[in-house]
Amino acid sequence: MKTRLYKSTDLMYVVQLFYDNIHSVCVNDYTLEQLDAWAPQNPDLYRWKASLSKNHTLVVEENGEIIGFGDMGETGYLDRLYVRKDYLHKGVATLILSQLEKYAKTKGFIFMTTAASITAKSFFEKKGFIVLNEQVVERRGARLKRYLMEKKL
């Protein structure tokens, strides 16, 4: 596995990985309507491109294929952390998170925050994040439960 900075040519691979992850890994925690609202089949590529380019975005490759990605904004907010379903529980998310934590420390952040899905909550708890509060957000008319979480660096 190799970690590197995101490049604009990664956009379609990252967006597809996100869609595939949501629609396979999160099926036990959210309804189909919620999954489609969270990860629509036709995403706003302009917004994705802008967000991934603005944030500190990392991808993990194996054999030349992107198997995971994560990004952090300029405030220490972990925006996304997704791994291809066939690479779950193989250390990919842990690798990305540890690299983003190092980045956060170099920026002088004292805390990292994230909004974790029901599915990801236990992963973040194992990595030292605590739940600040439960939230319900609306995406394309569907309501989704998530958890605002924080980790002291």
Contacts in CASP RR format, 6 or more apart in sequence:
PFRMAT RR
TARGET T0000
AUTHOR 0000-0000-0000
METHOD contacts of the structure
MODEL  1
MKTRLYKSTDLMYVVQLFYDNIHSVCVNDYTLEQLDAWAPQNPDLYRWKA
SLSKNHTLVVEENGEIIGFGDMGETGYLDRLYVRKDYLHKGVATLILSQL
EKYAKTKGFIFMTTAASITAKSFFEKKGFIVLNEQVVERRGARLKRYLME
KKL
1 60 0 8 1.000
1 61 0 8 1.000
1 62 0 8 1.000
1 67 0 8 1.000
1 92 0 8 1.000
1 95 0 8 1.000
2 60 0 8 1.000
2 61 0 8 1.000
2 62 0 8 1.000
3 58 0 8 1.000
3 59 0 8 1.000
3 60 0 8 1.000
3 95 0 8 1.000
3 96 0 8 1.000
3 99 0 8 1.000
4 58 0 8 1.000
4 59 0 8 1.000
4 61 0 8 1.000
5 57 0 8 1.000
5 58 0 8 1.000
5 59 0 8 1.000
6 14 0 8 1.000
6 52 0 8 1.000
6 53 0 8 1.000
6 57 0 8 1.000
6 58 0 8 1.000
6 59 0 8 1.000
6 69 0 8 1.000
6 71 0 8 1.000
8 49 0 8 1.000
8 53 0 8 1.000
10 52 0 8 1.000
10 59 0 8 1.000
10 66 0 8 1.000
10 69 0 8 1.000
11 45 0 8 1.000
11 48 0 8 1.000
11 49 0 8 1.000
11 52 0 8 1.000
13 65 0 8 1.000
13 66 0 8 1.000
14 48 0 8 1.000
14 52 0 8 1.000
14 59 0 8 1.000
14 66 0 8 1.000
14 69 0 8 1.000
15 43 0 8 1.000
15 45 0 8 1.000
15 48 0 8 1.000
17 66 0 8 1.000
17 67 0 8 1.000
17 68 0 8 1.000
17 69 0 8 1.000
17 82 0 8 1.000
17 84 0 8 1.000
18 39 0 8 1.000
18 43 0 8 1.000
18 69 0 8 1.000
18 80 0 8 1.000
18 82 0 8 1.000
19 39 0 8 1.000
19 41 0 8 1.000
19 43 0 8 1.000
20 84 0 8 1.000
20 85 0 8 1.000
21 39 0 8 1.000
21 82 0 8 1.000
21 83 0 8 1.000
21 84 0 8 1.000
21 85 0 8 1.000
22 35 0 8 1.000
22 38 0 8 1.000
22 39 0 8 1.000
22 82 0 8 1.000
23 35 0 8 1.000
23 39 0 8 1.000
24 85 0 8 1.000
25 85 0 8 1.000
25 88 0 8 1.000
25 119 0 8 1.000
26 35 0 8 1.000
26 38 0 8 1.000
26 117 0 8 1.000
26 118 0 8 1.000
26 119 0 8 1.000
27 35 0 8 1.000
28 119 0 8 1.000
29 117 0 8 1.000
29 118 0 8 1.000
29 119 0 8 1.000
30 38 0 8 1.000
30 117 0 8 1.000
30 118 0 8 1.000
30 119 0 8 1.000
30 144 0 8 1.000
31 142 0 8 1.000
33 142 0 8 1.000
34 139 0 8 1.000
34 142 0 8 1.000
34 143 0 8 1.000
34 144 0 8 1.000
36 140 0 8 1.000
36 142 0 8 1.000
37 139 0 8 1.000
37 140 0 8 1.000
37 141 0 8 1.000
37 142 0 8 1.000
37 144 0 8 1.000
38 139 0 8 1.000
38 142 0 8 1.000
38 144 0 8 1.000
40 140 0 8 1.000
51 71 0 8 1.000
51 79 0 8 1.000
52 71 0 8 1.000
54 73 0 8 1.000
55 71 0 8 1.000
55 72 0 8 1.000
55 73 0 8 1.000
55 74 0 8 1.000
55 79 0 8 1.000
56 71 0 8 1.000
56 72 0 8 1.000
56 73 0 8 1.000
56 100 0 8 1.000
56 103 0 8 1.000
57 69 0 8 1.000
57 70 0 8 1.000
57 71 0 8 1.000
58 69 0 8 1.000
58 70 0 8 1.000
58 71 0 8 1.000
58 96 0 8 1.000
58 99 0 8 1.000
58 100 0 8 1.000
59 66 0 8 1.000
59 68 0 8 1.000
59 69 0 8 1.000
59 70 0 8 1.000
60 66 0 8 1.000
60 67 0 8 1.000
60 68 0 8 1.000
60 69 0 8 1.000
60 83 0 8 1.000
60 92 0 8 1.000
60 95 0 8 1.000
60 96 0 8 1.000
61 67 0 8 1.000
62 87 0 8 1.000
66 84 0 8 1.000
67 83 0 8 1.000
67 84 0 8 1.000
67 87 0 8 1.000
67 92 0 8 1.000
68 82 0 8 1.000
68 83 0 8 1.000
68 84 0 8 1.000
68 87 0 8 1.000
68 92 0 8 1.000
68 93 0 8 1.000
68 96 0 8 1.000
69 80 0 8 1.000
69 81 0 8 1.000
69 82 0 8 1.000
69 96 0 8 1.000
70 78 0 8 1.000
70 79 0 8 1.000
70 80 0 8 1.000
70 81 0 8 1.000
70 82 0 8 1.000
70 96 0 8 1.000
70 100 0 8 1.000
71 78 0 8 1.000
71 79 0 8 1.000
71 80 0 8 1.000
71 100 0 8 1.000
72 78 0 8 1.000
72 79 0 8 1.000
72 100 0 8 1.000
72 103 0 8 1.000
72 104 0 8 1.000
72 112 0 8 1.000
73 79 0 8 1.000
74 107 0 8 1.000
75 109 0 8 1.000
75 113 0 8 1.000
76 104 0 8 1.000
76 107 0 8 1.000
76 109 0 8 1.000
76 111 0 8 1.000
76 112 0 8 1.000
76 113 0 8 1.000
77 112 0 8 1.000
77 113 0 8 1.000
77 114 0 8 1.000
78 97 0 8 1.000
78 100 0 8 1.000
78 112 0 8 1.000
78 113 0 8 1.000
78 114 0 8 1.000
79 114 0 8 1.000
81 93 0 8 1.000
81 96 0 8 1.000
81 97 0 8 1.000
81 100 0 8 1.000
81 114 0 8 1.000
81 120 0 8 1.000
83 92 0 8 1.000
83 93 0 8 1.000
83 96 0 8 1.000
84 92 0 8 1.000
93 123 0 8 1.000
94 127 0 8 1.000
97 127 0 8 1.000
100 112 0 8 1.000
101 112 0 8 1.000
101 151 0 8 1.000
101 153 0 8 1.000
104 112 0 8 1.000
104 153 0 8 1.000
105 153 0 8 1.000
109 153 0 8 1.000
110 152 0 8 1.000
110 153 0 8 1.000
111 150 0 8 1.000
111 151 0 8 1.000
111 152 0 8 1.000
111 153 0 8 1.000
112 129 0 8 1.000
112 150 0 8 1.000
112 151 0 8 1.000
112 153 0 8 1.000
113 132 0 8 1.000
113 148 0 8 1.000
113 149 0 8 1.000
113 150 0 8 1.000
113 151 0 8 1.000
114 124 0 8 1.000
114 129 0 8 1.000
114 148 0 8 1.000
114 149 0 8 1.000
115 135 0 8 1.000
115 137 0 8 1.000
115 146 0 8 1.000
115 147 0 8 1.000
115 148 0 8 1.000
115 149 0 8 1.000
116 123 0 8 1.000
116 124 0 8 1.000
116 129 0 8 1.000
116 146 0 8 1.000
116 147 0 8 1.000
116 149 0 8 1.000
117 144 0 8 1.000
117 146 0 8 1.000
117 147 0 8 1.000
118 145 0 8 1.000
118 146 0 8 1.000
118 147 0 8 1.000
121 131 0 8 1.000
121 147 0 8 1.000
121 149 0 8 1.000
124 149 0 8 1.000
124 151 0 8 1.000
125 131 0 8 1.000
125 149 0 8 1.000
127 151 0 8 1.000
128 151 0 8 1.000
129 149 0 8 1.000
129 150 0 8 1.000
129 151 0 8 1.000
130 149 0 8 1.000
130 150 0 8 1.000
130 151 0 8 1.000
131 147 0 8 1.000
131 148 0 8 1.000
131 149 0 8 1.000
132 147 0 8 1.000
132 148 0 8 1.000
132 149 0 8 1.000
132 150 0 8 1.000
133 147 0 8 1.000
133 148 0 8 1.000
134 145 0 8 1.000
134 146 0 8 1.000
134 147 0 8 1.000
134 148 0 8 1.000
135 145 0 8 1.000
135 146 0 8 1.000
135 147 0 8 1.000
135 148 0 8 1.000
136 143 0 8 1.000
136 144 0 8 1.000
136 145 0 8 1.000
136 146 0 8 1.000
137 143 0 8 1.000
137 144 0 8 1.000
137 146 0 8 1.000
138 144 0 8 1.000
END
